[in-house]
Amino acid sequence: MYAAVMHETGGPEVLGYEELPDPIAGPGEILIDVEVISIEGGDLLHRAGDAPGIAVPGGSHVVGYQAAGVVAGLGEGVEGFSLGDRVTSVGMDGSHATKRVTLAGATWKIPESLSSEAAACVPIPFGTAHDALFEFGRLEPGQTVLVQAGGSGVGLAAIQMAKAAGATVLATASSESKLARLEAFGLDHGINYSTGPFSDEVRRLSGGGGADVIVDTVGGDVLRGSLDCLAYRGRCVMIGQAGRQRAEPVDISSMAGQNQSLMSYFLGAELFLSERPHALIAQLLEQVADGELQVEIDRSFPLAEAELAHRYIEDRLSFGRVLLLPV
């Protein structure tokens, strides 16, 4: 197989393109001929060495969480899948390749009417957004939601879901043009964080009350701002460190007086420790196939140009998903 291979952590330039031995599906695993790779925020963090869990065994590593393709092999004990099935998958690594192996429990059949390109973008962003809003954020109709980085994969999914649930939806982005594009996904009020403190604007737009649920994928100083505009009994769900700032201690002493909650969330833990998310993601794939939810694809790069694709995302040029194609 061919893959975007790294021999050390660092910037996008550490990604090369090499031929490696084909992986083999072990017990409970599925081998996939990859057709589409969706680059996730965690892929960039792992490549940079800014997230735990990265290892470069034997001097090489294939990064990547999420990819779709065709079942090419079934490990012992796998049921419910057949050779040739179109599937989308999640794993801790290995997606930036022409072949990858994942657990059957982290693989989903793609609905017949859904493209592999769209399906490749669903499990992590849409599963994360749904859990952040409802399982952990306990969103109710009529409440106010703030989505940080609205143009990201999680951001676009969260805006759609929050709007469909009857919430007033606020989101941040780095430009007025991105905010204008978010209106088509259900955004009520956009906040350009480059022009001033977003927390003040959240308070103003919410009549002083603040946001009941905040989905924060950025972290760092942005997380502090999120807590500053959290409503009474508000819930802030922290997902990763997409802002790539070094994590610093956050003073939460004032939250008790407002009965507020700060939670961290990682879909991977839910997938590997609970059966609940598997059915949820299958349902989300059906909703995308039915047109109830929309996947926004920004652009595609050949797998051999993974370095350029990662750099494009890090330069904040993307709106929606960036794909790699093993061509």
C-alpha positions in Angstrom: 0.0 0.0 0.0 0.9 3.7 -0.2 0.6 6.1 2.7 1.4 9.5 4.0 4.2 8.5 6.4 5.8 10.5 9.2 9.1 9.6 10.8 8.9 12.3 13.5 6.3 14.7 14.8 6.3 18.3 13.6 4.8 20.5 10.9 3.1 19.4 7.7 6.5 19.0 6.1 7.1 15.8 8.1 4.6 14.0 6.0 6.1 12.0 3.1 4.6 9.5 0.6 5.9 6.0 0.8 5.1 2.4 0.0 4.5 0.2 3.0 3.5 -3.5 3.5 -0.2 -4.1 3.3 -1.9 -4.4 6.7 -3.8 -7.6 7.7 -7.1 -7.8 9.5 -6.8 -9.5 12.8 -9.6 -10.9 15.0 -12.5 -8.5 15.1 -11.0 -6.2 12.5 -11.9 -5.2 8.9 -9.4 -4.4 6.1 -10.6 -1.5 3.9 -9.5 -0.4 0.5 -9.6 3.3 1.1 -11.3 5.6 -1.3 -11.7 8.8 0.7 -9.9 10.2 3.7 -11.4 13.0 5.8 -8.8 15.0 7.6 -9.8 15.6 11.2 -8.5 18.2 13.7 -7.0 15.4 15.8 -4.9 14.3 12.8 -3.1 17.6 12.8 -2.6 17.5 16.5 -1.2 14.0 16.4 1.1 14.8 13.5 2.4 17.9 15.4 2.9 15.9 18.6 0.5 18.2 20.5 -1.8 15.4 21.5 -1.3 12.2 23.6 -1.1 8.8 22.0 1.2 9.5 19.1 4.0 7.0 18.6 6.5 6.4 15.8 7.2 2.6 16.2 10.2 1.5 14.1 10.6 5.1 12.9 7.4 5.4 10.9 3.8 6.2 11.5 0.6 6.6 9.4 -1.6 9.3 11.0 -5.3 9.6 10.6 -8.7 8.8 12.2 -11.3 8.6 9.5 -11.7 7.1 6.0 -14.3 5.4 3.8 -13.8 2.7 1.3 -14.6 -0.9 0.4 -14.3 -4.0 2.6 -11.3 -6.0 1.3 -10.8 -8.4 4.2 -12.5 -9.7 7.3 -10.8 -10.8 10.5 -11.9 -13.8 12.6 -15.2 -13.3 14.4 -16.4 -10.3 12.3 -20.1 -10.5 11.5 -22.5 -8.3 9.6 -20.1 -7.2 6.9 -19.2 -8.8 3.5 -16.4 -8.3 1.0 -17.3 -5.4 -1.2 -19.4 -3.5 1.3 -19.0 0.3 1.1 -18.1 1.4 4.7 -16.9 4.4 6.6 -14.5 3.9 9.5 -12.8 5.4 12.5 -9.5 4.3 14.1 -6.7 5.9 16.2 -4.4 6.0 13.3 -3.8 4.7 9.8 -6.4 6.5 7.7 -3.8 8.4 5.5 -3.2 5.3 3.3 -4.6 3.3 0.4 -5.5 0.5 2.9 -6.4 0.6 6.6 -7.5 -1.8 9.3 -10.1 -0.9 11.8 -12.3 -2.6 14.4 -15.6 -3.8 13.2 -17.2 -1.8 16.1 -15.8 1.4 14.6 -17.0 0.7 11.1 -20.4 1.5 9.5 -22.0 0.5 6.2 -22.7 3.5 4.0 -26.4 4.0 3.0 -26.9 3.2 -0.7 -27.9 6.8 -1.6 -24.9 8.4 0.2 -21.6 9.1 -1.5 -18.4 7.7 0.0 -17.1 11.3 0.0 -19.9 12.5 2.3 -19.8 9.3 4.4 -16.1 9.7 5.1 -16.9 13.0 6.8 -19.7 11.9 9.2 -18.6 9.7 12.1 -16.3 11.9 14.1 -17.6 15.5 13.4 -21.3 14.6 13.5 -21.0 12.1 16.3 -19.0 14.6 18.4 -21.4 17.4 17.7 -24.4 15.4 18.7 -22.9 14.1 21.9 -21.6 17.6 22.8 -25.1 19.1 22.4 -27.4 16.5 23.7 -25.6 13.7 25.7 -23.3 16.0 27.6 -24.7 19.5 26.9 -28.3 18.5 27.6 -29.6 21.0 25.1 -33.3 21.9 25.3 -35.5 23.8 22.8 -35.4 27.6 23.3 -31.9 27.6 24.8 -28.9 29.5 23.4 -25.9 27.6 21.9 -22.5 29.0 21.1 -20.4 27.0 18.6 -16.8 27.9 18.5 -15.1 27.6 15.1 -18.4 27.4 13.2 -16.7 26.6 9.9 -15.1 23.5 11.2 -16.5 20.0 10.7 -17.8 19.8 14.2 -19.0 23.4 14.0 -21.0 22.9 10.9 -22.6 19.8 12.3 -23.4 21.4 15.6 -25.0 24.5 14.0 -27.4 22.3 12.0 -28.3 20.1 14.9 -28.8 22.9 17.4 -31.0 24.8 15.0 -33.1 21.7 14.3 -33.5 21.2 18.0 -35.1 24.7 18.4 -32.1 26.6 19.8 -30.9 30.1 19.1 -27.5 29.4 17.5 -24.4 31.7 17.8 -21.1 30.8 16.2 -17.6 32.3 15.9 -15.4 32.4 12.8 -12.4 34.3 11.6 -14.0 36.4 8.8 -17.3 37.9 7.8 -17.4 35.8 4.6 -17.3 32.6 6.7 -20.0 33.8 9.0 -22.2 34.7 5.9 -21.8 31.1 4.6 -22.9 29.7 8.0 -26.3 31.3 7.7 -27.3 28.6 5.3 -26.7 25.9 7.9 -28.9 27.6 10.5 -26.8 30.3 12.2 -28.8 33.0 13.9 -25.9 35.3 14.9 -22.3 35.3 13.8 -19.4 36.6 15.8 -16.1 37.6 14.1 -13.6 36.8 16.8 -10.9 38.8 15.1 -12.6 42.1 15.7 -12.9 42.0 19.5 -13.8 39.9 22.6 -16.4 37.3 21.5 -17.6 36.8 25.1 -18.9 40.4 25.2 -20.8 39.9 22.0 -22.3 36.6 23.2 -23.7 38.5 26.3 -25.1 41.2 24.1 -26.8 38.9 21.7 -28.3 36.8 24.5 -29.7 39.8 26.3 -27.0 39.5 29.0 -27.8 35.9 29.9 -25.0 34.1 28.1 -25.0 30.8 26.3 -26.7 27.7 27.8 -24.5 25.3 25.9 -21.1 26.0 24.4 -19.3 23.6 22.1 -15.6 24.6 22.3 -13.2 22.8 20.0 -10.5 25.4 20.2 -9.3 25.5 23.8 -6.6 27.8 25.2 -7.6 31.4 25.6 -10.8 30.7 23.7 -11.9 28.3 26.4 -11.5 31.1 29.0 -13.7 33.3 26.9 -16.3 30.6 26.6 -16.5 30.3 30.4 -16.9 34.1 30.6 -20.1 34.0 28.6 -21.6 30.9 30.0 -25.2 31.3 31.3 -26.5 30.4 34.8 -26.5 26.5 34.9 -24.7 26.6 31.5 -22.7 23.7 30.2 -19.5 24.1 28.3 -18.2 21.0 26.5 -14.5 21.1 25.6 -13.4 19.1 22.6 -9.7 19.0 21.9 -7.3 21.8 21.3 -7.8 22.8 17.7 -6.3 26.3 18.5 -3.0 24.5 19.1 -2.3 26.7 22.1 -0.4 25.1 25.0 -3.0 24.1 27.7 -2.9 26.4 30.7 -4.7 26.1 34.0 -8.2 27.6 34.0 -9.7 29.1 37.1 -13.1 27.6 37.6 -13.7 28.9 41.1 -16.4 31.3 40.0 -18.4 28.6 38.3 -19.9 27.1 41.5 -21.8 30.3 42.2 -23.5 30.0 38.9 -24.0 26.2 39.0 -22.2 25.9 35.7 -20.5 22.8 34.3 -17.3 22.3 32.3 -16.9 18.9 30.6 -14.2 17.4 28.4 -15.3 15.1 25.6 -13.6 12.5 23.3 -15.7 10.5 20.9 -13.0 7.8 20.8 -13.5 6.9 24.4 -17.2 6.6 23.9 -16.8 4.4 20.9 -14.3 2.0 22.5 -16.0 1.9 26.0 -19.7 2.0 25.1 -21.9 0.5 22.4 -24.2 3.6 22.4 -22.4 5.8 19.8 -22.3 3.1 17.2 -26.1 3.2 16.7 -26.0 7.0 16.9 -23.5 7.3 14.1 -25.5 4.8 11.9 -28.5 7.1 12.5 -26.5 10.2 11.6 -25.4 8.6 8.3 -29.0 8.0 7.4 -29.9 11.6 8.2 -27.1 12.8 5.9 -28.3 10.4 3.2 -31.9 11.7 3.6 -30.8 15.3 3.4 -31.7 16.2 7.0 -28.1 17.0 7.7 -25.6 18.4 5.2 -21.9 17.7 4.8 -19.8 20.6 3.4 -16.7 19.6 1.5 -14.2 22.3 0.9 -11.7 20.7 -1.4 -9.8 17.5 -2.1 -6.0 16.8 -2.4 -4.3 13.6 -3.7 -3.0 11.5 -0.8 0.5 12.1 -2.1 0.0 15.8 -1.3 -1.1 15.3 2.4 1.5 17.9 3.4 -0.3 20.6 1.4 -3.7 19.5 2.7 -2.6 19.7 6.3 -1.0 23.1 5.7 -4.2 24.4 4.0 -6.2 23.5 7.1 -3.6 25.0 9.5 -3.6 28.2 7.6 -7.4 28.5 8.3 -8.3 28.5 4.7 -10.8 25.7 4.8 -14.6 25.8 5.3 -15.9 22.4 6.0 -14.1 19.2 5.3 -10.8 18.7 3.5 -10.4 15.3 1.8 -7.4 13.2 0.6 -8.0 10.9 -2.3 -5.7 7.9 -3.0 -5.3 8.5 -6.7 
